[in-house]
């Protein structure tokens, strides 16, 4: 006798991609049984027991995802198209060189603006008007050294 009823396990599956639909590989789906990772095409899937409950958080170094997590309570059906949109979280490096301040960040962090301010208290951030030069895999801007303290950040508009 074969029984294919409600006691079969369920599948949770989806993709991790950028806003432009580019797959993000090697994203760990923390909280799912076995912590599966996305494949080269951004796809993940896992089988969970009927009635499974838990929270799933996608994680990959240098990335942020939306939604940040998903909660499941008493899963009774397949949960397909459980996708996440990720973006690189850029790291801004600052170094002094030949009378200037060199600011650099990864070219993989597309869509970010370099901003600067002279006062963190006022939070008056202005776009740095220098055009980045690509050196290897880094966007690079060289600002002249100033006698006034300056602060910099990368912001996605």
VEXZA-476658 format. One record per residue (C-alpha): residue number from 1; z, x, y; residue in one letter. Coordinates in nm, 2 decimals. Layout:
<rs>
@kolnu=NUM, up=Z, east=X, north=Y, pavo=A
...
</rs>
This chain:
<rs>
@kolnu=1, up=0.00, east=0.00, north=0.00, pavo=X
@kolnu=2, up=-0.10, east=0.14, north=0.34, pavo=X
@kolnu=3, up=0.10, east=0.03, north=0.64, pavo=X
@kolnu=4, up=-0.05, east=0.10, north=0.99, pavo=X
@kolnu=5, up=0.19, east=-0.10, north=1.20, pavo=X
@kolnu=6, up=0.42, east=-0.05, north=1.49, pavo=X
@kolnu=7, up=0.61, east=0.24, north=1.34, pavo=X
@kolnu=8, up=0.33, east=0.49, north=1.39, pavo=X
@kolnu=9, up=0.40, east=0.77, north=1.64, pavo=X
@kolnu=10, up=0.25, east=0.75, north=1.99, pavo=X
@kolnu=11, up=0.04, east=1.00, north=2.18, pavo=X
@kolnu=12, up=0.10, east=1.11, north=2.54, pavo=X
@kolnu=13, up=-0.20, east=1.28, north=2.69, pavo=X
@kolnu=14, up=-0.37, east=1.37, north=3.01, pavo=X
@kolnu=15, up=-0.51, east=1.64, north=3.23, pavo=X
@kolnu=16, up=-0.39, east=1.89, north=3.49, pavo=X
@kolnu=17, up=-0.65, east=1.95, north=3.76, pavo=X
@kolnu=18, up=-0.69, east=2.04, north=4.12, pavo=X
@kolnu=19, up=-0.77, east=1.78, north=4.38, pavo=X
@kolnu=20, up=-1.13, east=1.87, north=4.33, pavo=X
@kolnu=21, up=-1.11, east=1.81, north=3.96, pavo=X
@kolnu=22, up=-1.10, east=2.18, north=3.85, pavo=X
@kolnu=23, up=-0.90, east=2.21, north=3.53, pavo=X
@kolnu=24, up=-0.57, east=2.41, north=3.54, pavo=X
@kolnu=25, up=-0.50, east=2.58, north=3.21, pavo=X
@kolnu=26, up=-0.17, east=2.71, north=3.07, pavo=X
@kolnu=27, up=0.04, east=2.44, north=3.24, pavo=X
@kolnu=28, up=0.36, east=2.39, north=3.04, pavo=X
@kolnu=29, up=0.46, east=2.02, north=2.99, pavo=X
@kolnu=30, up=0.83, east=2.07, north=2.99, pavo=X
@kolnu=31, up=1.03, east=1.79, north=2.84, pavo=X
@kolnu=32, up=0.77, east=1.69, north=2.58, pavo=X
@kolnu=33, up=0.84, east=1.78, north=2.22, pavo=X
@kolnu=34, up=0.73, east=2.14, north=2.16, pavo=X
@kolnu=35, up=0.65, east=2.19, north=2.54, pavo=X
@kolnu=36, up=0.27, east=2.18, north=2.49, pavo=X
@kolnu=37, up=0.05, east=2.36, north=2.74, pavo=X
@kolnu=38, up=-0.29, east=2.26, north=2.88, pavo=X
@kolnu=39, up=-0.60, east=2.40, north=2.73, pavo=X
@kolnu=40, up=-0.88, east=2.58, north=2.91, pavo=X
@kolnu=41, up=-1.01, east=2.23, north=3.02, pavo=X
@kolnu=42, up=-0.67, east=2.13, north=3.16, pavo=X
@kolnu=43, up=-0.61, east=1.88, north=2.87, pavo=X
@kolnu=44, up=-0.28, east=1.83, north=2.69, pavo=X
@kolnu=45, up=-0.16, east=1.59, north=2.43, pavo=X
@kolnu=46, up=0.14, east=1.55, north=2.20, pavo=X
@kolnu=47, up=0.26, east=1.30, north=1.95, pavo=X
@kolnu=48, up=0.61, east=1.15, north=2.01, pavo=X
@kolnu=49, up=0.81, east=0.93, north=1.78, pavo=X
@kolnu=50, up=0.80, east=0.56, north=1.85, pavo=X
@kolnu=51, up=1.07, east=0.48, north=2.10, pavo=X
@kolnu=52, up=1.08, east=0.83, north=2.25, pavo=X
@kolnu=53, up=1.24, east=0.87, north=2.59, pavo=X
@kolnu=54, up=1.23, east=1.17, north=2.82, pavo=X
@kolnu=55, up=1.11, east=1.32, north=3.15, pavo=X
@kolnu=56, up=0.80, east=1.54, north=3.16, pavo=X
@kolnu=57, up=0.76, east=1.81, north=3.43, pavo=X
@kolnu=58, up=0.44, east=2.02, north=3.46, pavo=X
@kolnu=59, up=0.52, east=2.38, north=3.53, pavo=X
@kolnu=60, up=0.30, east=2.68, north=3.60, pavo=X
@kolnu=61, up=0.40, east=2.98, north=3.81, pavo=X
@kolnu=62, up=0.27, east=2.96, north=4.17, pavo=X
@kolnu=63, up=0.18, east=2.60, north=4.14, pavo=X
@kolnu=64, up=0.31, east=2.26, north=4.25, pavo=X
@kolnu=65, up=0.21, east=1.93, north=4.09, pavo=X
@kolnu=66, up=0.19, east=1.56, north=4.18, pavo=X
@kolnu=67, up=0.36, east=1.37, north=4.05, pavo=X
@kolnu=68, up=0.64, east=1.63, north=4.01, pavo=X
@kolnu=69, up=0.75, east=1.46, north=3.69, pavo=X
@kolnu=70, up=0.71, east=1.14, north=3.49, pavo=X
@kolnu=71, up=0.99, east=0.95, north=3.30, pavo=X
@kolnu=72, up=0.93, east=0.76, north=2.98, pavo=X
@kolnu=73, up=1.18, east=0.51, north=2.83, pavo=X
@kolnu=74, up=1.13, east=0.38, north=2.48, pavo=X
@kolnu=75, up=0.76, east=0.46, north=2.44, pavo=X
@kolnu=76, up=0.60, east=0.19, north=2.22, pavo=X
@kolnu=77, up=0.23, east=0.26, north=2.28, pavo=X
@kolnu=78, up=0.00, east=0.55, north=2.35, pavo=X
@kolnu=79, up=0.03, east=0.68, north=2.70, pavo=X
@kolnu=80, up=-0.31, east=0.82, north=2.79, pavo=X
@kolnu=81, up=-0.45, east=0.94, north=3.12, pavo=X
@kolnu=82, up=-0.10, east=1.08, north=3.22, pavo=X
@kolnu=83, up=-0.26, east=1.33, north=3.45, pavo=X
@kolnu=84, up=-0.12, east=1.56, north=3.72, pavo=X
@kolnu=85, up=-0.29, east=1.71, north=4.03, pavo=X
@kolnu=86, up=-0.19, east=2.07, north=4.10, pavo=X
@kolnu=87, up=-0.23, east=2.31, north=4.38, pavo=X
@kolnu=88, up=-0.16, east=2.68, north=4.42, pavo=X
@kolnu=89, up=0.16, east=2.76, north=4.61, pavo=X
@kolnu=90, up=0.06, east=3.06, north=4.82, pavo=X
@kolnu=91, up=0.28, east=3.35, north=4.88, pavo=X
@kolnu=92, up=0.24, east=3.52, north=5.22, pavo=X
@kolnu=93, up=0.28, east=3.90, north=5.22, pavo=X
@kolnu=94, up=0.36, east=4.08, north=5.55, pavo=X
@kolnu=95, up=0.32, east=4.46, north=5.60, pavo=X
@kolnu=96, up=0.30, east=4.69, north=5.90, pavo=X
@kolnu=97, up=-0.01, east=4.91, north=5.93, pavo=X
@kolnu=98, up=-0.16, east=5.12, north=6.21, pavo=X
@kolnu=99, up=0.02, east=4.94, north=6.50, pavo=X
@kolnu=100, up=-0.05, east=4.60, north=6.35, pavo=X
@kolnu=101, up=0.11, east=4.35, north=6.12, pavo=X
@kolnu=102, up=-0.11, east=4.27, north=5.81, pavo=X
@kolnu=103, up=-0.06, east=3.92, north=5.67, pavo=X
@kolnu=104, up=-0.22, east=3.84, north=5.34, pavo=X
@kolnu=105, up=-0.24, east=3.56, north=5.08, pavo=X
@kolnu=106, up=-0.45, east=3.48, north=4.77, pavo=X
@kolnu=107, up=-0.80, east=3.35, north=4.81, pavo=X
@kolnu=108, up=-0.71, east=3.10, north=4.53, pavo=X
@kolnu=109, up=-0.49, east=2.92, north=4.79, pavo=X
@kolnu=110, up=-0.78, east=2.74, north=4.96, pavo=X
@kolnu=111, up=-0.71, east=2.49, north=5.23, pavo=X
@kolnu=112, up=-0.41, east=2.66, north=5.39, pavo=X
@kolnu=113, up=-0.38, east=2.74, north=5.76, pavo=X
@kolnu=114, up=-0.19, east=3.05, north=5.88, pavo=X
@kolnu=115, up=0.05, east=2.94, north=6.16, pavo=X
@kolnu=116, up=0.29, east=3.14, north=6.38, pavo=X
@kolnu=117, up=0.58, east=3.08, north=6.62, pavo=X
@kolnu=118, up=0.82, east=3.29, north=6.83, pavo=X
@kolnu=119, up=1.11, east=3.05, north=6.77, pavo=X
@kolnu=120, up=1.22, east=2.89, north=6.45, pavo=X
@kolnu=121, up=1.47, east=2.68, north=6.64, pavo=X
@kolnu=122, up=1.20, east=2.49, north=6.83, pavo=X
@kolnu=123, up=0.95, east=2.48, north=6.54, pavo=X
@kolnu=124, up=0.65, east=2.50, north=6.77, pavo=X
@kolnu=125, up=0.40, east=2.63, north=6.51, pavo=X
@kolnu=126, up=0.05, east=2.72, north=6.63, pavo=X
@kolnu=127, up=-0.25, east=2.80, north=6.43, pavo=X
@kolnu=128, up=-0.32, east=3.18, north=6.43, pavo=X
@kolnu=129, up=-0.67, east=3.20, north=6.57, pavo=X
@kolnu=130, up=-0.77, east=3.52, north=6.39, pavo=X
@kolnu=131, up=-1.03, east=3.48, north=6.12, pavo=X
@kolnu=132, up=-0.91, east=3.60, north=5.77, pavo=X
@kolnu=133, up=-1.11, east=3.88, north=5.62, pavo=X
@kolnu=134, up=-1.14, east=3.88, north=5.24, pavo=X
@kolnu=135, up=-1.02, east=4.20, north=5.08, pavo=X
@kolnu=136, up=-1.04, east=4.19, north=4.70, pavo=X
@kolnu=137, up=-0.87, east=3.86, north=4.61, pavo=X
@kolnu=138, up=-0.67, east=3.84, north=4.93, pavo=X
@kolnu=139, up=-0.72, east=3.67, north=5.27, pavo=X
@kolnu=140, up=-0.61, east=3.92, north=5.52, pavo=X
@kolnu=141, up=-0.53, east=3.89, north=5.90, pavo=X
@kolnu=142, up=-0.41, east=4.18, north=6.12, pavo=X
@kolnu=143, up=-0.21, east=4.08, north=6.42, pavo=X
@kolnu=144, up=-0.12, east=4.33, north=6.69, pavo=X
@kolnu=145, up=0.25, east=4.43, north=6.70, pavo=X
@kolnu=146, up=0.43, east=4.25, north=6.98, pavo=X
@kolnu=147, up=0.77, east=4.31, north=7.14, pavo=X
@kolnu=148, up=0.86, east=3.95, north=7.07, pavo=X
@kolnu=149, up=0.97, east=3.84, north=6.73, pavo=X
@kolnu=150, up=0.71, east=3.63, north=6.55, pavo=X
@kolnu=151, up=0.74, east=3.41, north=6.24, pavo=X
@kolnu=152, up=0.45, east=3.31, north=6.01, pavo=X
@kolnu=153, up=0.38, east=3.05, north=5.74, pavo=X
@kolnu=154, up=0.10, east=2.90, north=5.54, pavo=X
@kolnu=155, up=0.06, east=2.52, north=5.57, pavo=X
@kolnu=156, up=-0.18, east=2.28, north=5.41, pavo=X
@kolnu=157, up=-0.30, east=2.03, north=5.68, pavo=X
</rs>
